[in-house]
Amino acid sequence: MSEKRDYYEVLGVAKSATEDEIKKAYRKLALQHHPDRNKGDKGAEEKFKEAAEAYDVLGDAEKRQKYDQFGHAAFGPGAGPGAGGFSNMEDIFSAFGDIFGGGGFGDIFGGGRGRRTRGPRPGRDLRIVLDLTLEEIDEGVTRTVSIKRFEHCGTCKGSGGEGGSSKVTCKTCGGRGQVQRSQGFFTMASTCPTCRGEGQVIENPCKTCKGSGKQQEKSEIELRIPAGIEEGVQLRVGGQGDVGDPGAPRGDLFVVVREIEHKMFQRTGPDVMTEVPFSFAQLALGDKVEIPTLRGKVAMTIPPGTQSGKVFRLRDQGLPHMERRGRGDQLVRVFIEVPSKLTDRQKELLREFGEIESSESGNKSFFDKIASYFS
């Protein structure tokens, strides 16, 4: 079995990292390797689990102190409760559902820490990824998505029994919902594999749903996406997940927002950045130009003598703020576009310009000036 990597290395943080820095690092890795984004990728799944195990320790002050003192040995056999015993994705979703919370937008995994209790089980939460353009994010958009989710079986009406047959006590666990096994001096209890913790089983299962009481169906759901939403934020649509057991609520639908890369604009929070080419003459002499924005063109003045690489700010031409009024800005970086072909007349004028420039600077070339700087 391969040796475990250092938890700080896994999250890519220093040992002096703050709790907030550790949380942000885990959030970034969890989004990058999330199962919804990497379906069928076993490597991404392992990295997702590895990051969760690292955060399980470093995100807890007491566990982190033990880890800093003893390393992985702090959570070895006989060391008491500790790191990582995540056997599947649902364990991780259940443990860290509150990591991505914020405002009314829900969290990235759904749910919080907790154990399932006996009784009717609520429906499972569902997660989808929704791709949006910057234009859609700028205005807000209503989308109709098609998902597959479980509904109550139409034959048995969700009971799971054939012809209305009732449930009987589970013979495996005697109705307790748990089975016990001995390991050395310890007795360990686990969920009964036959009744899955319910203590009862269906005597004559429904032939349509095989006793589950549920069938998967295709449904269409309307989503209202608020303007200014950011990449990675997950919207929670209550009661739109899988149906629960009779008498239990439905699960929720969580929608992970993913931005489609724009050909012209790059986003930084509510601000957007764009690069616009200009000729040497425009930057040297100044000009009045129209700059494209997400909502059309706006006028901008280029002062004479503008240097290539200068950034101009167009106020309120960015994206809406998520949690307050107003918009971000659009940043415009200008640069010189060198023509690939010149006419004879253009070449003549440029040579004349170069000669004048050289004479006015004392006949020193650019490289002569650099050499004199270091001498």
N, C-alpha and C positions, 0 to 999 in steps of 0.2 A: 504493500500500500504506500503511495507517495506521501512524502512529508508535507504537512500543512504549511501554507505560506503565512508569513507574518501578517496579522490582521491590519496593521497600519499600512503595510505595502499593498494589501488587497484593495483598500479604500483610497490609496494614493494620498494619504495625509501624513503630516509629521506627528511625532509622539507628543508634541506640545499643542496639537490641534484642539480647538475649543469644541464644546458640544454641538454648537451650531455648524461649525465647519465639517464635523463628522457626519451630521445629518444631511448637509448639502451634498457631500461626496457620495453618500449612500444613495441619495435620491437620484443623482446623475447616473450612477451605475445601474440602478434598478430600472430606470427609463431606457437606458441603452440596451440592456439585455433582457427586457421584459418579454415574456412568452408570446404576448400578442404581436410583438414586432418581429419575433424570430421563430416563427412556427416551424417545428421540425428540426431546429438547430440545437443539437445536444450540447455543443460547446457553450453556446449562449446560456442554456439552461443551467449548466454547471457553474458558470460565472455568476449567474443570478443568485443561485443558492450560496455560493461562496461569499458574495457580498452581504447577503442577509445574515449569514453566520458571523461575519466580522462585525456587522453593526449590532447584532444581538449582544455582543460583548462590549464593544467600545462605546455603544450608546447607553450603557448602564454604568453609572459611576462606581458601584460596588464591584461589578464584574471587571470593569476596566482596571481598577486598582489591583485586583488579584492577578490579572493578566500582565500588567506592568511589572509585577514582582516575580511571578513564577512562569510567565509565558503560557504555552498550551498545556503545560503540566498542571496548571491550576484547575483544569476541567477534565482531567483524566479520570480513570476508574477510581472510585472511592473518594473523589474530591468533592462530592456533593453536587448540587444543581449548578449548571454552567452553560456552556456554549452549545448552540447549534443543534439540537436534536431535531432538525427539520427533515421529515421523511418525504414530504411532497410540497407542491406549490401552495396548496390550500393552507398548510401550516404557516407559511410565510405570509400569505395574504391576511390571515387571521391575526398574526402576531404584530404586524407592522402596518395595519390599515390606517393608522392615524398619522403616518409620516408625511403624507402628501396633503393633509387637510389644509383648509384655508378658506375663510369666508363662507359664502353660500355655494362654493363650487365643489364641495365634497372632497374626497381623497382619491388617490390613485388606485388603491387596491379595494377600497370599500370595507366598511365594518371596522371594528377595533379589536382590542385584545379581549379574549374571553373564551369560555368553554361552552360547548353545546349542552343544553340541558335536556332532560327527558321530556317527552311529550311531542305534540305535532311539530314537525320540522318546517321552518320557514323555507321559502323557495331560494334557490341558489342565485347569487348575483352574477350578472353577465357583463362582459367587457368587450368593447369594440374600439377600433381606431378610426378616427374621422379626419380625412385630409381636407385642408382648407387653403385657399389662396389668400394672399395678403389683401386683395380687394374684398374678399368675403369677410375677412377679419376686420377690415376697416369699417364696413357698413353693418356688420351683424347679418346673420342669414338664418333662414328656416329651411331645414333639410328633412326629407323623409327617407329613413333608412329601413332596409329589410333585414330582419334577423330571424334565426331559428331559436325557438324557446319551447319549454315543456308546458303543456296545458293538461288539464284533467282529462283522463280517458273518457271518450264519449260512450263507451260500452258499459263500463262499471261505475261511471260518474265519479271517478277518483277514489273509490273504495279499494280497488285492487282485487276484489273478490268476485268470483264467477257467480252470477245469479243472486247477488246480494249476500253471499256467505260471509260469516263474521270471522274475526280473528280469534286465535287460540293461543294459550300460553306456550312460549318457546321452550322446547324440551332441552335445548343445549344449555341455557342459562337458568332455567326454572322461573323465568319471568323477571329476573333481576336486571337484565340488560347488560350484565358484565360476566366475564369468566375469569377465574383465578388460576394462576400457575405458580409453582414454587421454583425458586432459583437460589440454591444454597440456603441461607438462613432467612431469605426474604420471600414474601408472598406478593406477587404483582397482579393487579387487576387491569383488564383491558376490555374494550367494547366487544360484545358478543358478535362474532362474525355471521351468525345465522340471522338474528333479528336486527342487527346493526344498532343495538342499544335500546330498542323499543320494548323488549320483554314479551312481545307478541308477534306471531307470524300468521299469514293468511293460509287457511287450510286448503281452499280450492282457488288457486290464482286465476285471474281473468286471462283468457286466451289472447285477447287483443294486446294488452299491455304487459303480459307476463307477470302480473301481480304488482307492478310498480304504481299503478293508478294514474300514470302519466304517459302522454305521447308528445313527440316533438312536432311542432307545427311552425309554419312560416308566418311571421307577423310584420306589419309595417307600422313604424312609430315616427311621429313628427317631433323633430328636435329644433329648439330655438336657441341659436348660438349667439351670445351677447357680443357686441362690438368690442374690439380690443383684446379679446382672449389670447392668452399666450400659449406657446408650445409646451406640451407636457401637462397642462392643467386638465383635470378630469371633471367633467360634468356628471352630476348624479341625477338620474331620472328615476324618481321613486316609484316602486310598484310596477316596473316594466321588465323585471327579470323572470326567471322560471317560477311557475306556480308552486306553492308549498303544499304540504299535506292538508287534508280537509281541516278547516278551522285555523290554519296558520297563514300568515301573510305571504305575499309574493316577495321574491327578491327584487333587487334594484338593478338598473342598467347604468353602467359607468362608461362614459364616452371619453376616450383619450384624444386630445386634440393634437394633430400633427400638421405643421406648416409645410406647404409645397414651396420649394425653393423658387424665388422670383428671378427673372432674367436681369432685372435692372436694379432692384432695391434689396438691401440687406437690413435686417431688423435688429435693433438693440433696445429691448424694452418697448416703450411707446415711440421711440425715435426710429427713423429710417435713414439709411445712408445710400447715396448714389454717386457715381463718378461720371463726370461729363467732360468730353474732350473739347479743346479749343485750339485755335491756331496761335502761333507766336504773336502775330499782329494783334489779335483780339486781346491777349493778356497784356501786351506791351502798351497798346494804345487805349485800352478800355472798350467796353461795348455794353449794349443793353440786349439781353437775350431772354428767351422763354424757356423755362425749365419744366420738364415733365414731373408731375406728382401723381399720387394715387387717385387724385380727384380732378385731373386735368392739368393744364399748363399755367404757370404763374411767372410774372416778370421778375427778373433779377439783374442788377447792375454789376458789371465787372469794372472795378476801378483801374485806371492806368497803372502799369507797373506791377500787376498781380503776378505773384510767383507760382510756378507749377507746384501743385500739392496743397495749396491753400484751401481751407474748408470754410464754406459759407453756411450760415444757418437761416433756414426759412421757417419762421415762427408758425406754430400751429398747423403745420403741413404733415405731421406724422400721424400716428394711430391714436385712437381714443384711449384714455386711461381706464383701467378696469375698475378701480375703486373710488374714483373721484371724477369731477367734471374736467373738461378740457382735453387737449390733445398734446402729443409730443411734437417734436420738430423734425424737419427734414434737413439733413446735413448733405451739402453738395461739395464734393472734392473735385477741384479742377486740375487738369493736367494738359500738357502740350501734346498735340498730335502731330508727329513729324510726317510730312507727305512722302510717300514712297517714290513718286515720280515728280519731276520738276521740268517746266519748259525752259528753253534757253534764256528767255527774258527773266524768269524767276531766278535762275542761277546767276545771271549777270548782276541783278539787284542784290542778291545775298552776298556775292563776293565784294561788291562795293560797300555794303553795310559792314562786312567783316573788316575791310581795310580801314574804314573810318573808325570803327570800334577799337581796332588795334592801335591806330595812331593816337587816339585820345587817351589810351591807357598806357602811354609811354612805350609802345611797341613790344610790350611784354606779352608772351603767350600765356595761356591758362596754366600750363605746366611750369613755366618760369615763376608764376605767382605762387604756386604750391611749393616749389623748391625754396623760394625766398622765405616762406612762412616758417619752414622747419630749420632754416639756417640761423 
